[in-house]
Amino acid sequence: MDIVLWGVIPYVTLLLVIGGTIWRYRYDKFGWTTRSSELYESRLLRIASPLFHYGILVVIAGHAIGLVIPESWTEFFGISEDLYHWTAAISGLIAAAATVVGCALLIYRRRRTGPVFMATTRNDKLMYVVLVSALLAGTFITLVGAVDPHGEGVNYRETVAPWFRSIFYLHPDIDAMSEAPLRFHVHVLIGMALFCLVPFTRLIHIFTAPLHYLFRPYIVYRSRDRMPAPGARPARRGWAPVGVKDRDQ
């Protein structure tokens, strides 16, 4: 079972993410969107969307740092385990709170706003269930680590992180992952399920970062000149002459 969970499913996940994204780009370019519902309701969205998106960005950054950077690197730069742990715990709890609250508001808005709820598909509902499950599982892990920082299995950089890096070496460290506590197993499995849904749901927009906004020229908005009434003489710019007969008359 460990071989299937930690040696086979990760590569199935990568295959679905890469292959599904290519398929979506080739055959569903017009569906590559979040299907924005701002037109139906914007007041609550202005609060919920920044909370969720900024929170999830910090969560993703924290996962990337914790899983990709080995423990020996932080020790080399003089960062103790306690300093690393408390920095990760405090920032993780703040990001988790913002993400969970933002997601809850988005779900509330989707359920209570008639047109938005009518536009919600079964695909969206499944995505929300898996997403919320991943958020709650990750928040639980962060809380456990904050309450008992020296508890058994808290240091995921000795178990989950080596397994994660070994996947890309094409030699998965199954034993390291199998030694991790159950809560990490649950969170990782839900996370892989969420990644499998990305190419086939509105989550596909995470691969469309608007980086071109940083390099495009400014958009200049100018007011439109008032159109003259039918048969009237168009307005002229500058000072109108005084006491001089208009040549057009």
FENDATA-V752624 format. One record per residue. N is the residue number from 1. RES is the residue in one letter. NEAR is the number of other ideal C-beta (glycine too) atoms within 12 Angstrom. D_FIRST is the distance of its C-alpha to the first C-alpha in Angstrom with 1 decimal. Layout:
n: {N & N}
res: {RES & RES}
near: {NEAR & NEAR}
d_first: {D_FIRST & D_FIRST}
This chain:
n: {1 & 2 & 3 & 4 & 5 & 6 & 7 & 8 & 9 & 10 & 11 & 12 & 13 & 14 & 15 & 16 & 17 & 18 & 19 & 20 & 21 & 22 & 23 & 24 & 25 & 26 & 27 & 28 & 29 & 30 & 31 & 32 & 33 & 34 & 35 & 36 & 37 & 38 & 39 & 40 & 41 & 42 & 43 & 44 & 45 & 46 & 47 & 48 & 49 & 50 & 51 & 52 & 53 & 54 & 55 & 56 & 57 & 58 & 59 & 60 & 61 & 62 & 63 & 64 & 65 & 66 & 67 & 68 & 69 & 70 & 71 & 72 & 73 & 74 & 75 & 76 & 77 & 78 & 79 & 80 & 81 & 82 & 83 & 84 & 85 & 86 & 87 & 88 & 89 & 90 & 91 & 92 & 93 & 94 & 95 & 96 & 97 & 98 & 99 & 100 & 101 & 102 & 103 & 104 & 105 & 106 & 107 & 108 & 109 & 110 & 111 & 112 & 113 & 114 & 115 & 116 & 117 & 118 & 119 & 120 & 121 & 122 & 123 & 124 & 125 & 126 & 127 & 128 & 129 & 130 & 131 & 132 & 133 & 134 & 135 & 136 & 137 & 138 & 139 & 140 & 141 & 142 & 143 & 144 & 145 & 146 & 147 & 148 & 149 & 150 & 151 & 152 & 153 & 154 & 155 & 156 & 157 & 158 & 159 & 160 & 161 & 162 & 163 & 164 & 165 & 166 & 167 & 168 & 169 & 170 & 171 & 172 & 173 & 174 & 175 & 176 & 177 & 178 & 179 & 180 & 181 & 182 & 183 & 184 & 185 & 186 & 187 & 188 & 189 & 190 & 191 & 192 & 193 & 194 & 195 & 196 & 197 & 198 & 199 & 200 & 201 & 202 & 203 & 204 & 205 & 206 & 207 & 208 & 209 & 210 & 211 & 212 & 213 & 214 & 215 & 216 & 217 & 218 & 219 & 220 & 221 & 222 & 223 & 224 & 225 & 226 & 227 & 228 & 229 & 230 & 231 & 232 & 233 & 234 & 235 & 236 & 237 & 238 & 239 & 240 & 241 & 242 & 243 & 244 & 245 & 246 & 247 & 248 & 249}
res: {M & D & I & V & L & W & G & V & I & P & Y & V & T & L & L & L & V & I & G & G & T & I & W & R & Y & R & Y & D & K & F & G & W & T & T & R & S & S & E & L & Y & E & S & R & L & L & R & I & A & S & P & L & F & H & Y & G & I & L & V & V & I & A & G & H & A & I & G & L & V & I & P & E & S & W & T & E & F & F & G & I & S & E & D & L & Y & H & W & T & A & A & I & S & G & L & I & A & A & A & A & T & V & V & G & C & A & L & L & I & Y & R & R & R & R & T & G & P & V & F & M & A & T & T & R & N & D & K & L & M & Y & V & V & L & V & S & A & L & L & A & G & T & F & I & T & L & V & G & A & V & D & P & H & G & E & G & V & N & Y & R & E & T & V & A & P & W & F & R & S & I & F & Y & L & H & P & D & I & D & A & M & S & E & A & P & L & R & F & H & V & H & V & L & I & G & M & A & L & F & C & L & V & P & F & T & R & L & I & H & I & F & T & A & P & L & H & Y & L & F & R & P & Y & I & V & Y & R & S & R & D & R & M & P & A & P & G & A & R & P & A & R & R & G & W & A & P & V & G & V & K & D & R & D & Q}
near: {13 & 19 & 15 & 15 & 24 & 33 & 24 & 18 & 28 & 35 & 24 & 21 & 29 & 23 & 19 & 24 & 28 & 19 & 19 & 27 & 29 & 18 & 19 & 28 & 18 & 13 & 14 & 18 & 14 & 9 & 20 & 26 & 17 & 23 & 24 & 15 & 26 & 19 & 12 & 21 & 26 & 16 & 13 & 26 & 26 & 17 & 21 & 32 & 28 & 19 & 28 & 34 & 25 & 21 & 33 & 30 & 21 & 26 & 36 & 25 & 19 & 30 & 31 & 16 & 24 & 36 & 28 & 21 & 24 & 20 & 26 & 14 & 17 & 24 & 15 & 11 & 13 & 10 & 20 & 14 & 22 & 16 & 16 & 30 & 27 & 20 & 22 & 37 & 28 & 20 & 25 & 36 & 28 & 23 & 31 & 35 & 25 & 29 & 36 & 33 & 25 & 33 & 33 & 25 & 27 & 39 & 27 & 20 & 31 & 31 & 19 & 17 & 25 & 14 & 16 & 27 & 19 & 13 & 20 & 26 & 18 & 11 & 21 & 27 & 20 & 21 & 33 & 29 & 21 & 28 & 35 & 24 & 24 & 36 & 36 & 23 & 29 & 38 & 30 & 25 & 40 & 37 & 22 & 26 & 35 & 24 & 14 & 17 & 23 & 15 & 17 & 18 & 25 & 30 & 29 & 38 & 33 & 24 & 32 & 38 & 31 & 32 & 32 & 32 & 26 & 24 & 29 & 16 & 12 & 12 & 16 & 27 & 26 & 24 & 18 & 27 & 37 & 25 & 22 & 33 & 26 & 19 & 27 & 38 & 27 & 22 & 30 & 35 & 28 & 28 & 32 & 30 & 29 & 33 & 34 & 30 & 32 & 32 & 33 & 29 & 34 & 32 & 32 & 28 & 21 & 23 & 22 & 19 & 11 & 11 & 9 & 9 & 11 & 8 & 8 & 9 & 8 & 7 & 7 & 6 & 6 & 6 & 6 & 6 & 10 & 9 & 9 & 11 & 9 & 7 & 6 & 9 & 13 & 13 & 12 & 12 & 7 & 6 & 7 & 11 & 10 & 7 & 6 & 10 & 8 & 11 & 7 & 8 & 6}
d_first: {0.0 & 3.8 & 5.4 & 5.2 & 6.1 & 8.5 & 9.4 & 9.9 & 10.7 & 13.3 & 15.2 & 15.2 & 16.7 & 19.2 & 20.1 & 20.8 & 22.8 & 24.9 & 25.4 & 26.0 & 28.4 & 30.3 & 30.5 & 31.7 & 34.3 & 35.7 & 35.9 & 36.1 & 38.1 & 40.2 & 37.2 & 35.9 & 37.2 & 36.5 & 39.0 & 41.1 & 42.7 & 45.2 & 48.0 & 47.3 & 46.9 & 47.2 & 48.2 & 44.9 & 43.1 & 45.1 & 43.5 & 39.9 & 39.2 & 40.2 & 38.4 & 35.1 & 35.5 & 36.8 & 34.3 & 31.3 & 32.8 & 32.9 & 29.3 & 28.2 & 30.4 & 29.0 & 25.4 & 26.7 & 28.6 & 26.0 & 23.2 & 25.4 & 28.0 & 27.0 & 28.2 & 30.6 & 32.4 & 33.4 & 34.4 & 36.6 & 38.4 & 39.1 & 36.7 & 35.7 & 32.3 & 34.2 & 36.0 & 33.0 & 31.1 & 34.1 & 34.9 & 31.3 & 31.3 & 34.8 & 34.5 & 31.0 & 32.4 & 35.4 & 33.4 & 31.0 & 34.0 & 35.7 & 32.7 & 31.9 & 35.6 & 36.2 & 33.3 & 34.6 & 38.1 & 37.0 & 35.3 & 38.4 & 40.6 & 38.7 & 38.9 & 42.5 & 44.1 & 44.9 & 44.9 & 41.7 & 39.9 & 41.2 & 39.8 & 36.3 & 34.0 & 30.8 & 29.1 & 30.6 & 29.5 & 25.8 & 26.2 & 27.9 & 25.3 & 22.4 & 24.8 & 26.0 & 22.6 & 21.8 & 25.2 & 25.0 & 21.6 & 23.1 & 26.4 & 24.8 & 23.2 & 26.6 & 28.4 & 26.4 & 27.1 & 30.7 & 31.2 & 29.6 & 29.7 & 29.1 & 26.3 & 23.1 & 20.6 & 23.3 & 23.7 & 20.9 & 22.7 & 21.2 & 17.5 & 16.9 & 20.0 & 19.2 & 15.8 & 17.6 & 20.4 & 18.3 & 17.0 & 20.7 & 21.2 & 18.7 & 16.9 & 14.2 & 14.1 & 10.5 & 11.8 & 14.3 & 12.2 & 10.0 & 13.5 & 14.7 & 15.7 & 14.1 & 16.9 & 16.0 & 12.4 & 14.2 & 17.0 & 15.0 & 13.1 & 16.6 & 18.2 & 16.3 & 17.2 & 20.7 & 20.9 & 20.0 & 22.9 & 25.4 & 26.8 & 27.4 & 29.0 & 31.9 & 29.6 & 30.5 & 33.6 & 31.8 & 32.3 & 36.0 & 37.5 & 41.3 & 42.1 & 45.2 & 46.8 & 47.4 & 49.5 & 51.3 & 55.0 & 56.1 & 56.9 & 60.5 & 61.5 & 65.2 & 67.0 & 68.4 & 72.3 & 73.9 & 75.0 & 78.8 & 80.1 & 81.4 & 84.8 & 84.6 & 85.1 & 81.8 & 81.7 & 82.6 & 81.1 & 83.3 & 86.7 & 88.8 & 92.3 & 95.0 & 98.4 & 97.5 & 97.6 & 94.3 & 94.6 & 92.3 & 94.8}
